[in-house]
Amino acid sequence: MTYSQTKLLFWTFVLLASSCVPSAMAQSGPEKKNQEMVLSWYHDVLVLGHVREASKYMAEDYIEHDPRISGGRAGFIQHYENASARPAEAKQTATFAQGDYVVIVWQHADKDPKTSTPYTYATYDVVRVKNGKIQEHWNNAKKNSQW
């Protein structure tokens, strides 16, 4: 595991742990604003496919850590112009913001390919906001994988 992956994993757990403490659940005005903006970005750009609106939400020097997408904001737009690249349907189970970071947790349903037994699994998106724009994005995607 690289240093940046370890750092991301550490901060994800810190954010998750702090979200379980009632006093930490109160968000500041900027955190609420960041959370609302990130959810709007996800809905408008990814779910609805309005990728040309990405610049409204994303910094010009945006950094994408999804290994399937390269080239910053332009690469993000190019990747998501293809409707099949849109995320699979999932239930949003948690969203919280702390400082400049917003975390969205998703629950997906699937079936075991060998037994057809249904099961659920979770995925996440972590976004860093800077100056009112999405500056960085991480998720748990792997190369050559669907959601």
Phi, psi and omega in degrees: 000133181283166179300315182294324177293319178297317179297315179298314180299317178301309182292328176298315179292323177298315179296316179297315181296317181290336179287344180275347180269121185309318182292334180277348183284340178290122181261148176285169177303311178298324178295317177298318180297317178299315181297315179297318180295317181295318178294323176295316177302311182300314182293308185290312188276314185272309184288309182279343177081021178275063186295337179289348176270004183304321182295339176294329185251331191250139179296152179299323181260035179308142179243124179252127180258001175291121185293350179273350186235129177230160174097024175062215184296318179298319178294323176299312180299314180300317180297314186273358172294335177278116184302330181288348178278348182298150181298147176294155179299135181209158178264125177286119183255338178201145173215132176207158179234144174214120184061230181272001186254140174236133180242132174240129178247134184242147174245130181242150174251143178206178177233140176299126183295337181272321187247350185064016177287126179291147175208167176239154176213162184248148170229170181215159169231134174239129183234137174254129181253136178220128179055038176078008180232154177287120184261322182216154177219135173234153170207185181258024179290151175243159176301145176056037178232153170270175181297000000 
